[in-house]
């Protein structure tokens, strides 16, 4: 009987320890969640213009970039893409909004369901293994940089990654 009592006490202590650990873990997770910045947004419909407008939009952007001594950012993606939505949010947060406006003309290129404007992506060296995918052009249309899938997991990245990108490629 004495051994059974010791075993019962040991099991009870283990159970209390497990409950305390679970409570501590839940408290730690709640504290961590409170410290993690959240992005409040509503997915934008029409963030990417109709597929048929891409070539004309790029042509206009290049002409404007040449006149204003800016660079062009081609953003290949689609409204269905959550990472594309997050990238758009990051582009419009300080300091990215000012860097973008001062140095770039941004063109959103709608790739449909990854079946449209692929010729445009190919022309500018963007392989489209994931979206969003960006290309940076000078005013003459020369490709300065083409991403493969560096921003395709944007939802797990910080806005500072966009800041670094804009600073690196500004004229």
N, C-alpha and C positions, 0 to 999 in steps of 0.2 A: 504494500500500500504506500509506503514511504517513497519508493522509486516512482510510483505512478504520480504522486503529488509533485515531486521534483520535475518530472517530465511535463506535467500540466502547467506548472509555473514557467518553465522554459518556453513552451508553446505560446502561452499568453504573452510573455515578454517579447517574443519574436513577432507576434501579431501586432502588439502595440508599437514596436519599432517600425514595422512595415507601414502602419497607418501614419505614424509621425513622418516617415520619409515621404510618403505620398502627399501629405499635406504640405511639407516643405517644398517638394517638387512643384506642386500646384501653385504655391505662393511665389516661388522663383519664376515660374512661367508667366504668371500674371504680372510680376514686376518687370520682367523682360519685355512683355507685350506692351506695357505702358511706356517703355522707353523707346520702342521701335517706332520710327516715324511711319505714318500711314499716308497714302495718297488718296484723297477724296476726288473722285472723278466719275463722270458718266461717259460711257463709250460714245464717241462721236460718229454719227452717220454722215457720210459725205466728207470724211477727212481726206479720203483719196477720191479725186474727181473721176468722172466717167473715163473708162478705158480709152475711148477714142480721142481724148484731149491731150494725151501724153506728148506726142511729137510736137504739137503746136505750143504747148506749155514750155517744153525744153527750149524750143527755138526762141520764144519770147524772153525766157530767163537768160539765155546766152547773150542776146542783144542788150538786155538791161545790165548784165554783169560787165560787159565790155565797156559800156558808157560810164558806169559808176565805179569801175575798178574793183569789183567784188568777185567772189567766186560763187559757183553754183553747187548746191548740194542736191543730188537726186536721191530721193528717199523711196525705194521700191518696197511696196507693201500692199495691204488691203484693210478695209474697215473691220474685217473679221478677225484680224490679228491683234491679240491682246498686247504683245510686245510692241507692236507699232503704236498702239494707243498710249502706252507708257512712254515711249520715246517722244511722242508729241507733247505729252505733259512736261517732260524734262526740257524740251526745247523752249517751252514757254515759261519756265521758272527762272528767277534771277540766279546767277548772272548770265545764264545761257540766252535768255531773250534778247539782252543787249548785244552780246557777242554775235548772235545770229543776224540781228537787224543791221549791225554796223559793217559786217564783213561778207555776208552771203545772201544769195537769192536761193530760196529753198523751193524745190518742185517735188510734190508728192506724185509718184507714178504708180497708178493702180495696176496690179498684176493679176487682177481677177482672182481666180482660185488657183493661182500659180500656173495659169495658162494664157496670160495676156501680156503684151508688151515685153515678151522675152527677147525679141529682136533688139529692143532698146537697151535692155540689160546687157546683152551680149556686146552690142556696139561700144558700151562704156566699161566693159570688162568686169561686170558684176555677175558671178556665177549663180546666184540665187539658190544656195543650199539651205537657206533659212532667211526669214524676214523678221524685222526690217533689215534691209541691206542698203548701204549708202555708197555713192560715188561723189567725189569732189572733182569739179572741172574748173579750168580757168575760163575767161570770157571768150576764148576762141574754141572752146569745146575739147581742149586737150585734157585727158584724164590725168589727174594728179594722184588720185588714190581711189581704189575700188575695194570695198569690203567683201569678204566672203560671208561670214556669219558672226562677226564680232559682237553685234548688237541683237542677235536673234534670241537671246535670253535676257532682254532688257528688264523684265519684271524682277529679276534677281540682282540687278545692278543699281548703282547709285547715280544720281543726277551728275555727280562729279565726273563720271566717265564721259558724259556728253560734253561737259565743260572742257575736259582735257582734249577731246577730239576737236572741238571748235578752236581752241587756242592753237593746237598743232597745225591746223589747216587754214587759218586765216591768212589773208595776203600780207 
